[in-house]
Amino acid sequence: MTWVPGSGQGLAPTPVVRLGIEVSGTPRGLWLKLEGHNPYGSIKGRTALALWRDVADRLDPGVGLVESTSGNLGLALAALAAAHRVPFTAVVDPRTSAALLYDIRALGARVVTVDTPDGVGGYLLNRLARVQGMLAARPGLVWPNQYINPASPAAHATGTAPELHRQTHGERTSVLVAVSTGGTLAGFRQYVAASGADWELVGVDATGSAALGGPSGPRLLSGIGSSRPSAFLPDGHRPTVYVGAEEAVRVCLWLRDTTGIGVGASAGALVAAALRLFRADVRRTSAACLCPDGADRYLDTVFSTAWRRAHGLAGPAVVPGVRVLTAGESAGPLAEEARS
């Protein structure tokens, strides 16, 4: 089933690929759920549809809506707004991909860039202040507020998480979820609590992020981490693995070079965290990473030699002690294509 903006239809399952890898001489299974196959290229296609449905009856087509975004949600909301002929403003910051900004504008949305750092490692707090100022100046403007809207975790509790559970055949595994607003991880927690899925649910955050209670500090990558604690996870989450930019970028490059699979920065952090978990416990034989987007969003950053050199990330794409054995089994659209 193909999703058409504004049609009210659901979303087709995104594919899962299982890699057979060897870590420190021990065979392991690594599932990659490729959310870049969602509408508009990221997991935020799911979030955008849920947020849109939540606010649709409050929208004034003459005024529109606004959202703070690092890019992916902005693109998905811009597409929905264009389909419904509703004005949309995306409030972004300098770390937002140039390609995403081009696409958001091409859909007719307005882009407001907040270029003043918030003093706690990012731009989020100042983006939110700009949104608040716009709401005060424009009565009737609607803010879906992805940071507190329960529609966000609900989209994953009822959609993404059970979908992954089916695709991994209900097996016992460690499931790794990247954190920014915390909505995705909160939704997965809701699903595990309701279903009893035999998952070790692992939060993965950026070094310098306060999303899960860690200390704030400088952060380089977009799409993972936050300048403030998650409203969805006020008590944090355990276990949580923190990954720095250098490690996340190196794993992105390694994965592309060894498997041909291109994923974004937060997915690189997820795979890096999974490899750490494998090394820490020989009994941990399986892990699943919810990869939020693909490499296409990072051609001018993670996958740009010039950008990596400018940020001191020019090391080799090597992950010692890890070898890819197989890249075979898949579930979802990729599997259907292989059988056709």
C-alpha positions as CSV (number, residue, x, y, z in Angstrom):
1,M,0.0,0.0,0.0
2,T,1.3,3.4,-0.9
3,W,0.5,6.4,1.3
4,V,-0.9,9.5,-0.3
5,P,-0.7,12.7,1.7
6,G,-4.1,13.7,2.9
7,S,-5.7,10.3,2.0
8,G,-6.1,9.2,5.6
9,Q,-4.4,5.9,4.7
10,G,-1.9,4.2,7.0
11,L,1.7,3.6,6.2
12,A,3.2,0.6,4.6
13,P,5.8,-1.3,6.7
14,T,9.4,-0.2,6.3
15,P,11.9,-3.0,5.5
16,V,14.1,-4.8,8.0
17,V,17.5,-6.3,6.9
18,R,19.3,-8.8,9.1
19,L,23.1,-8.7,9.0
20,G,25.1,-11.7,10.2
21,I,28.2,-10.2,11.8
22,E,31.1,-11.5,13.9
23,V,32.2,-9.4,16.9
24,S,35.4,-10.4,18.6
25,G,35.1,-13.8,17.0
26,T,31.5,-14.5,18.1
27,P,28.6,-14.6,15.5
28,R,25.8,-12.1,16.1
29,G,22.6,-11.0,14.4
30,L,22.0,-7.3,13.7
31,W,18.6,-6.2,12.5
32,L,18.4,-2.8,10.8
33,K,14.9,-1.4,10.4
34,L,15.3,1.2,7.6
35,E,12.9,4.0,8.3
36,G,14.2,6.0,5.5
37,H,11.7,4.1,3.4
38,N,8.9,6.0,5.0
39,P,7.1,8.8,3.1
40,Y,9.5,11.7,2.9
41,G,12.5,9.6,3.9
42,S,12.4,9.2,7.6
43,I,10.7,7.9,10.7
44,K,9.2,11.4,11.1
45,G,6.8,10.5,8.3
46,R,5.0,8.5,11.0
47,T,5.2,11.3,13.6
48,A,4.0,13.9,11.1
49,L,0.9,11.9,10.2
50,A,0.0,11.4,13.8
51,L,0.5,15.1,14.7
52,W,-1.5,16.2,11.7
53,R,-4.4,14.1,12.6
54,D,-4.3,15.5,16.1
55,V,-4.4,19.1,15.1
56,A,-6.3,19.0,11.8
57,D,-9.6,20.2,13.3
58,R,-8.0,23.2,14.8
59,L,-6.2,24.4,11.7
60,D,-7.1,27.7,10.0
61,P,-6.2,27.4,6.3
62,G,-5.6,31.2,6.4
63,V,-3.1,31.0,9.2
64,G,-1.5,27.6,9.2
65,L,0.9,25.8,11.6
66,V,4.4,26.1,12.8
67,E,6.9,23.5,14.2
68,S,10.4,23.5,15.5
69,T,12.4,20.8,13.7
70,S,15.9,19.6,12.9
71,G,14.7,18.9,9.4
72,N,13.0,15.5,8.9
73,L,9.7,16.4,10.6
74,G,9.7,19.7,8.9
75,L,9.8,18.0,5.5
76,A,7.0,15.6,6.3
77,L,4.8,18.3,7.7
78,A,5.5,20.6,4.8
79,A,4.2,17.8,2.5
80,L,1.1,17.3,4.5
81,A,0.5,21.1,4.6
82,A,1.0,21.4,0.9
83,A,-1.5,18.6,0.2
84,H,-4.1,20.4,2.3
85,R,-3.2,23.9,1.1
86,V,-2.3,25.0,4.6
87,P,0.6,27.4,5.3
88,F,3.5,25.9,7.2
89,T,6.6,27.4,8.8
90,A,9.5,25.2,9.8
91,V,11.8,26.7,12.5
92,V,15.2,25.2,12.0
93,D,18.9,25.8,12.9
94,P,22.2,25.8,11.0
95,R,22.7,22.1,11.5
96,T,19.7,21.3,9.3
97,S,20.7,19.7,6.0
98,A,20.8,22.0,3.0
99,A,19.1,19.3,0.9
100,L,16.2,19.1,3.5
101,L,15.8,22.9,3.5
102,Y,15.6,22.9,-0.3
103,D,12.9,20.2,-0.3
104,I,10.9,22.0,2.5
105,R,10.9,25.2,0.6
106,A,10.1,23.4,-2.7
107,L,6.9,22.2,-1.0
108,G,5.9,25.9,-0.4
109,A,6.8,26.1,3.3
110,R,8.4,29.0,4.9
111,V,11.8,28.4,6.7
112,V,12.9,30.4,9.7
113,T,16.5,29.7,10.8
114,V,17.6,30.3,14.4
115,D,21.3,30.7,14.3
116,T,22.0,31.7,18.0
117,P,23.2,28.8,20.1
118,D,21.1,28.2,23.2
119,G,24.2,27.8,25.5
120,V,23.6,24.1,26.3
121,G,25.0,22.5,23.3
122,G,22.5,23.2,20.6
123,Y,19.8,25.5,19.3
124,L,16.6,23.9,20.6
125,L,15.8,26.3,23.4
126,N,16.1,29.3,21.1
127,R,14.1,27.5,18.3
128,L,11.3,27.0,20.9
129,A,11.5,30.7,22.0
130,R,11.1,31.7,18.3
131,V,8.0,29.5,18.0
132,Q,6.5,31.0,21.1
133,G,7.1,34.5,19.7
134,M,5.3,33.6,16.5
135,L,2.3,32.1,18.4
136,A,2.0,35.3,20.4
137,A,2.2,37.5,17.2
138,R,-0.2,35.4,15.1
139,P,-3.5,34.4,16.8
140,G,-4.8,31.1,15.3
141,L,-1.4,29.8,14.4
142,V,-1.3,26.1,15.5
143,W,1.8,24.4,17.0
144,P,1.6,20.6,17.0
145,N,4.4,20.6,19.5
146,Q,6.2,17.3,18.8
147,Y,8.0,17.7,22.2
148,I,4.9,17.0,24.4
149,N,2.2,15.8,22.1
150,P,1.1,12.3,23.1
151,A,0.2,11.5,19.5
152,S,4.0,11.1,18.9
153,P,4.7,8.2,21.2
154,A,1.3,6.7,20.3
155,A,2.3,6.5,16.6
156,H,5.2,4.2,17.6
157,A,3.3,2.2,20.3
158,T,0.6,1.3,17.9
159,G,2.6,1.2,14.6
160,T,6.4,1.1,14.6
161,A,7.0,-1.1,17.6
162,P,4.5,-3.9,16.8
163,E,5.7,-3.8,13.2
164,L,9.3,-4.5,14.2
165,H,8.1,-7.2,16.6
166,R,6.4,-9.0,13.7
167,Q,9.4,-8.5,11.4
168,T,11.9,-10.0,13.9
169,H,9.6,-13.0,14.5
170,G,9.0,-12.1,18.1
171,E,12.4,-13.3,19.1
172,R,14.3,-12.1,22.2
173,T,16.5,-9.3,21.3
174,S,18.0,-5.9,22.3
175,V,16.1,-3.1,20.6
176,L,18.0,0.2,20.2
177,V,16.2,3.5,19.8
178,A,17.8,6.9,19.2
179,V,16.5,9.8,21.4
180,S,15.8,13.4,20.6
181,T,12.3,14.4,21.7
182,G,12.0,11.0,23.3
183,G,8.7,10.3,21.7
184,T,9.8,7.2,19.8
185,L,11.5,5.6,22.8
186,A,8.4,6.4,25.0
187,G,6.2,4.7,22.4
188,F,8.3,1.6,22.4
189,R,8.2,1.5,26.2
190,Q,4.4,1.7,26.0
191,Y,4.3,-1.2,23.6
192,V,6.6,-3.4,25.6
193,A,4.6,-2.7,28.8
194,A,1.3,-3.6,27.0
195,S,2.5,-6.6,24.9
196,G,5.2,-8.2,27.1
197,A,7.6,-8.3,24.1
198,D,10.8,-10.0,25.2
199,W,13.0,-7.0,24.4
200,E,15.9,-5.3,26.2
201,L,15.0,-1.7,25.2
202,V,18.1,0.5,25.0
203,G,18.0,4.2,24.6
204,V,20.9,5.7,22.5
205,D,21.7,9.4,23.0
206,A,24.4,11.8,21.9
207,T,27.3,12.7,24.1
208,G,26.4,16.2,25.4
209,S,22.6,15.6,25.3
210,A,20.3,16.3,28.2
211,A,17.4,14.3,26.7
212,L,17.7,11.4,29.1
213,G,19.2,13.2,32.1
214,G,22.8,13.5,30.9
215,P,24.9,16.6,31.2
216,S,24.5,19.2,28.5
217,G,27.5,19.9,26.2
218,P,28.4,20.7,22.6
219,R,26.8,18.4,20.0
220,L,27.7,18.2,16.3
221,L,25.1,15.9,14.7
222,S,21.5,16.7,13.9
223,G,18.6,14.3,14.6
224,I,19.9,12.9,17.9
225,G,20.2,14.5,21.3
226,S,18.5,17.5,22.9
227,S,19.3,20.6,24.9
228,R,16.7,19.7,27.6
229,P,15.3,16.6,29.2
230,S,12.6,14.7,27.3
231,A,9.0,15.5,28.5
232,F,8.0,12.0,27.5
233,L,10.7,10.4,29.7
234,P,11.1,12.7,32.7
235,D,12.9,10.0,34.7
236,G,15.2,9.1,31.9
237,H,15.7,5.6,30.7
238,R,17.9,2.6,31.6
239,P,19.9,1.3,30.0
240,T,21.1,4.2,27.9
241,V,24.3,4.3,25.8
242,Y,25.9,7.6,24.9
243,V,27.7,7.9,21.6
244,G,30.0,10.7,20.3
245,A,30.0,12.2,16.8
246,E,33.3,10.6,15.8
247,E,32.1,7.0,16.6
248,A,28.7,7.5,15.0
249,V,30.2,8.9,11.8
250,R,32.9,6.2,11.6
251,V,30.2,3.5,11.9
252,C,28.1,5.1,9.2
253,L,31.0,5.0,6.8
254,W,31.9,1.5,7.8
255,L,28.4,0.2,7.3
256,R,28.2,1.8,3.8
257,D,31.6,0.4,2.8
258,T,31.0,-3.1,4.0
259,T,27.3,-3.7,3.3
260,G,26.2,-0.9,0.8
261,I,23.6,0.3,3.3
262,G,23.6,4.0,3.8
263,V,22.1,5.3,7.1
264,G,22.0,8.7,8.8
265,A,24.0,9.9,11.8
266,S,21.6,8.7,14.5
267,A,21.5,5.2,13.0
268,G,25.3,5.2,13.0
269,A,25.1,5.9,16.8
270,L,22.7,3.0,17.1
271,V,24.9,0.5,15.4
272,A,27.9,1.8,17.3
273,A,26.0,1.2,20.6
274,A,24.9,-2.3,19.4
275,L,28.5,-3.3,18.8
276,R,29.4,-2.1,22.3
277,L,26.7,-4.2,23.8
278,F,27.8,-7.2,21.8
279,R,31.4,-6.7,23.1
280,A,30.2,-6.3,26.7
281,D,28.3,-9.6,26.9
282,V,29.0,-12.7,24.8
283,R,25.5,-14.0,25.6
284,R,23.9,-11.1,23.8
285,T,23.5,-12.6,20.3
286,S,20.9,-10.3,18.7
287,A,20.1,-6.6,18.4
288,A,17.7,-4.5,16.3
289,C,18.4,-0.9,15.4
290,L,15.6,1.5,14.5
291,C,17.4,3.5,11.8
292,P,15.5,6.9,11.6
293,D,16.7,7.9,8.1
294,G,19.1,7.2,5.3
295,A,22.4,8.6,4.0
296,D,20.7,11.0,1.5
297,R,20.1,13.5,4.3
298,Y,23.8,13.6,5.2
299,L,25.6,13.9,1.9
300,D,26.9,17.3,2.8
301,T,27.9,16.3,6.4
302,V,28.6,12.7,7.5
303,F,29.4,11.5,3.9
304,S,31.3,14.6,2.9
305,T,35.1,14.3,3.2
306,A,35.4,18.1,3.4
307,W,32.9,18.4,6.2
308,R,34.6,15.6,8.2
309,R,38.0,17.2,7.8
310,A,36.6,20.5,8.9
311,H,35.3,18.9,12.1
312,G,38.3,16.7,12.8
313,L,36.5,13.5,11.9
314,A,38.8,12.4,9.0
315,G,39.8,9.0,10.5
316,P,39.4,5.7,8.6
317,A,36.1,3.9,8.3
318,V,37.3,0.9,10.3
319,V,35.6,-0.9,13.1
320,P,38.2,-3.2,14.7
321,G,37.1,-6.7,15.6
322,V,33.9,-6.7,13.6
323,R,33.3,-8.6,10.3
324,V,30.2,-8.8,8.2
325,L,29.4,-12.4,7.4
326,T,26.0,-12.2,5.6
327,A,23.5,-9.6,4.6
328,G,20.6,-11.8,3.6
329,E,17.2,-12.0,5.3
330,S,14.8,-9.1,4.9
331,A,11.2,-8.4,5.8
332,G,8.9,-5.8,4.3
333,P,9.2,-4.1,0.9
334,L,12.7,-5.2,0.2
335,A,11.8,-8.8,0.7
336,E,8.8,-8.4,-1.7
337,E,11.1,-6.9,-4.3
338,A,13.5,-9.8,-3.9
339,R,10.7,-12.3,-4.5
340,S,9.3,-10.5,-7.6
